[in-house]
Amino acid sequence: MQRLSATTIGCVACVVLGGSTLSAMQTHAAAQRSHVVMPRGIYLYRELLTNDAQFDQALGVPGVDGMALVLDWSAIQPSRDAFDTATIDSQVTLARQHKMPVELVVRAGKSVPEWVAPQAHLKLAYAPHQGVGACSPVSMPPPWNPNFQNAFADVVKRTAEYVRAQHVEIAVVKLTGINATSEELRLPAETTDATKDCPGGPVDDVKVWQTVAHYTPSKLRQAFGQLAASFDRIFPDTPVTIALIPGGAFPPIDESQRIVSGKQAQALNTQVLDSLVAGAAKSLAGRLILQHDFLMYRQPANPVVVDLARAHDLHVAWQTNLWRGNAKEGAACGGSPGNGTVCTDAQYLNLLETGVHPAGGKGASAQGLYIEVFPYDALAHQSAIAKVHKDLTDQR
């Protein structure tokens, strides 16, 4: 449901409290904040959905407060009438055994089933870090497609109901639906240079968005607004997190469907990202969290995400980096993606602490709510996990 600001409605429904005037929306948001319980502490995140043994062991590390329940839409609903709970059940079992709340994550993008709006599927590709990581074909309809929107809302609702029926608490949910391969808010927007090693050959994503999907920023805003409204209906009292990509997350195509580059592309991405966050902040007033999936040793938490959170008075959360994922580990404390250097305990602690009190944060963003870590790191750096758990949960 779209909530109009007091400015839009001429402040017809304003109240006076302590000599200051509050809009109806602000009053409603304040009331929401009074009963919504925000997630706090260390949450265990998983990329390898079948690696239950290591995940189970890491959940027992003192200071781990919750776990991400990460699901691919295509695995849950491989056909229109199916609802396969195998990947849900394996993770829910761990949550129950460890008495952990979960962060619900249902990924779209590459994970959109082929039966969803099949005539509208775009043939795209995604290569992490502009071609550094392995390239993946991505077949998905444009996110503003109504059949996609309805089907995604339905599977998220059904999944949430199933998880709660297993007596597992959903402490927070990721606002997904506009994804590439991860849960992050982005669309595949690579050029042929980045996707040259992709199975099936290179793909110019930007051209596909321009000529086939007729992408515009306003269509993206419409789609994201509809997703936010769906999550508002499905999770009326649950905190909602958006995992942001600060730069290059969307096709560099302006409202006139012209491809832009350089500083124009950077400015366009900034403008689009701010408008998406502003819209979601209204729809999910009082319970929206901004996240960035990267923390690094001796580097401040991402300033673009912190600035957005401060501007909209939103909480922040983080995920560590996964630069050693190719070695079946987790975060690095230097190096480069896929070639990261191993963290010492002191370095990993510093990496986590950059998210506890992010530089530039103020108000709701002065302190991180939670940090997602990977199983290998939780097991390897248990003293750091325990300390940061205390730092995050003691600050109320």
N, C-alpha and C positions, 0 to 999 in steps of 0.2 A: 504494500500500500504506500503510495507516495504521500509524504507529509509536507504540506505547504508551509513555508516560513511566514512569520508574522508580517514581513515586508510585503510578501506576495498578496496576502489577504488584507492588507491595510491595518494589521494589528487589531482586528476587530475583537479577537478573543485574547486579550492581554490581562494579566493580573498584576497587582502591585503588592510587593512583598518587601518589607523593611525599607520602603522609600524608593526601591528600584523597580523598573518595569520589566517583566519577563513575558516572552511570547508563549503562546499555548504549546508550541513545539518544544521550547526549552523546558517548560514545566513538565511536559510529558517525558522528555529525555531524563530529567532529574529524577522523576518517579521511577523510571526504568532502572536507572543506576542504583537505586536504593535496594533493589531485590535481585538483580542479576549478579551472580557470583562469578568473578573472573578467575580463569585458570592461573595457577602460579607454580613456579618451580621448574624442575627438569622433566622434559617429556622425551621418551625414547621414540625415535623415528626409524622407519624401515624403508629401504629401497628394494631389497631382495625379499620378495613376499614369501618365498619358501624357506627362508633361513630361520626357522622357528627355534632351533636348539640354542643358537647364540643369543637370539632375542630373549628367550626365556631366561637364560643365565643373566643377561644384563638387567632384566627387570628386577632381579634380586639385589642389585647394587644399592646400598643405603644412600638415600637422597634422590632416587628416581621417583617422581611423583605421579606420572601418568604415561600413557603410550598413545602413539598415533595408530589408528586403525585405517590402513591405507588400502584402497580398493580400486581396481580398474573396472570401469563400467562394462566393458566387453566380457569380463570374467563373471560378473554378476548376472548379466542379462544377454547371453550369446544369441538368443532369439527373442522375438517379440513377447512370447507367452512364457518365457523361462524366468526363473529366479533361483539361481544357483548360489547356495550359501556356503560352499566349501571354503573359500578364502575368508569369508566373514567368520565362520565357526572356528577356524584354527586360531584366529586372533582373539576372538571373544573369549575362547577358553583360557588363553593366557591372561587376559584382563581379569577374569573371574578368579583365577588361581592366585593372582598377586593382589587382588582387591584394588585394581587400578581404574581410575576414570579414563575415558578415551577421548582423543581428538579425532573426529570423523572426517575422512578425506576420501571423496569419490572423484576419481580423475576422469576427465573427458579428453579432448584432443585426439591423440593417437589411439586412445581407448574407447572412442565412440564406436559402438557396434555397426556393422555394415547395414543392418536392417533399418537403422534410423535414417529417415529421409534419403534413401539410397540414390535417387535421381539428382540430389543436390550435393553429393560428396565431391569435395575438391581433392585433387591429387597433389599433395604438398610434401615437403621434406623438412626435417629439422636436424641440424648439426650443432651440438653444444659448443659454445665459445667460438662461433664463426668457423667451424670446421675442424677444431682441435679434437673434439670427441667423435665417436662413431655416429654416422648419419643414419637416421631412421625415417622410413617413409611414414607419412601421416595422411590418413584419409578421413576427412571430416566434413560435415556440412557447415556453412557459415553459421555463426552462433545466433544470428537473428532469425534463422529459419524457424517457423512456428512449430513444426513437428518435432524438431530437435528440442526446443524449449519445453514443450509439454512432456516429452518422453524423459528428459533429464530431471525435471521436477518430480515426475512420478517415481523414478528409480531412487532418487535421494530420499524422498518421503518413505518409500517402502523399506529402504535400508535402515533408516533411523528407527522406524517402528519395530523392525525385526531385532535390532541391537537392544533397544529398550526392553523388549519382551524377554530378552535373555538376562534381564536384571543387571545390565551394565550401564553406568552413567555416562552420558555424552556431555563432557565438560566444555567442549568447544568444537566448532565445526568450521572447516575451510570452505570459503565461498569459491567454488570451482565452476567449471562449465566453459570458460574461455582459457584453454590450456594448449600446450604442445605435447610434451611427453611427461612433464612433471605436474605438480599441483599449482604451479605458479601462474599468475595472471599474465598470459602472453599468447600471441598467435605466431605460428611459423612465419618468419619474414626474412628468410635467407635468400641469397642470390646463388647463381650457378657456381661461383667460386667456392662458397662454403659447402655446397651439396655435391660437389664433383665426384666424391667417392660413395655416393648413396647407391644402394641397390636399385637397379633399374635406370641409373644414369642421373645426371644433374637436373635440378628443378629450380626454376626462378619463381619462388613463392610470391614475390611482390607483383610480378606480372599476372600470376594466377588470380591474386586478390583484385587486381585492377580490371582485368579483361573478362574474367569468368564470374567472379562474385560481385563485381561492381562495388567494392568496399568504399565506405566513407567513414570518417570518425563519428558522425552522427548515428550511423547504423550500429557501430560498436557501442556507443553510449546507450542506445535503445536496448540492445541485447543485454548489456550488463545490468541496466536498470531492471529489466524483467527478471534476470537471475536473482538480483538482490531482493526483489519483491517476493519471489518464490521462497527464498531462504527465510525471509521475514515471516511468511505464513507457516512454513514447516517447523521453524525453530523460534517461536515467539519469545522465549525467555532464555535462550542460549547464546553465549558470546560467539561472534563470527569473526574469523580471521581471513584477511586477504594477503596472500604471499605475492609481493610486488617485485617486478623487474624494473629498476629505475631507468635504464636506457635501452633503446632498441627493441622494445617489447612488442611493437605493433608495426604493421606495414607503413612505410613512409609515404602515405598517400593522403593528400589533403581533401577538403570538402568538394573541390571541383574535380576530383579523381585524377589529379596530377601527381606524378611521382616526384618527390623532392629529395634533396640530398644535403649533406654537410650540416651547417648550422641551422638551416631551415628544418631538416629532419629532426635534429635534436630538440629544437623549440617546439615542433609539432608533438613529439613524443611527450614532452613535459606537460604541454597543454592538455593532451588527451588523458594522461595519467591523473592529473589534478582534477579534471572534470569527472572521471570515473570514481575517484575517492570521495569527492564532494557529494556526488549522488548517493553513493552507498552510505556515507555518514548520515544522510538524512533518513534514508530508508531503515537503517539499522541503528537509530539514535541510541546512545548510551551503552552500546555493547559491541561496537566495531573495533577490531584490533588490526593494525598494520604490521606486516612481517616482511623480513628480508632473509633469504636463504644464504647468508654469507656472514661469517665472522672470521677475522684473521688476527693472528698474533701481532701486537703492537700497531694495529691499524684501528682507527675509530669505526664504530658501527656506521653503516651507510648514511651519510648526511642528507641525501635526498629523501629517504624514508623518514628520518627524524624530522626534517623540516615539514613534510606533509602531515605527519602526526601532530606536530606542534600547531600548525596552522588550523587544523580541524579539531583540536583537542581530543586526540585519539591515543589509546594505549599502543604499545609496541611489543613485539615478540621477535625472536630470531631463530635461525637454524645455523649450526656451524657449517663450515665448508665441507665438501666431499672430494677434495683433491686427491685423496689416496684411495678412492673407491675402486680404482682399477686393481689395487693390491688387496682388495677385500678388507680394507680397513675403513678409516673415516676421514677426520680432518687432518690437514697439513698445517704446519706453522711457517711456511715459506715455500719457495719453489714456484711451480706453475700447475695448472690443471692437468691431472694425470701424471705429474712428475713432482709431487709435493714432498717436502721434507718432513720427517717424523717429528712429532712434538715431544718435548720433555714435559714432565708434570707441571713445572713452573710456567712453561710457555702455554700449555693448554689451559691452565687456570687464568692466565692473562687474556687469552682468546675469549673465554667465557665472560670474564669480567667486563670486557668492552661492551657487552650487551646488557649488563646489570644496570649500569648508569650511563646510558649512551650520551656521548658528547653532543651538546646543543639541545638536549631534551628539556622540556619544561612542562609543568602541570602533569597531565596524564602520561606524557611521554618521558618524564624525568627518570623513570625506572622501567626496565623491561619486566613484563609479566612472567614470561616463560621462555625457555631456550630448548629447542629440539636438538638432541645429540644422537649419535649413531652407536649401535651396540658395541662395536670394537672399542670405541673411545671410553664409553662408560665403564667397561671392564679394565681398560688400561690405565685410567686416570681417576681412580675411585676417590682419592682425597680431594681432588678438584671438584668432583661431582657433589660430594658432601658439603663442601664449603659454599659453593654457589647455590645449592639447594637452600641452605640456611639464609644466605643473603637475599634470595628472592622471596622466600616465604616469611621471613621476619619483617619485611618492609610492607606494611599494610596501610 
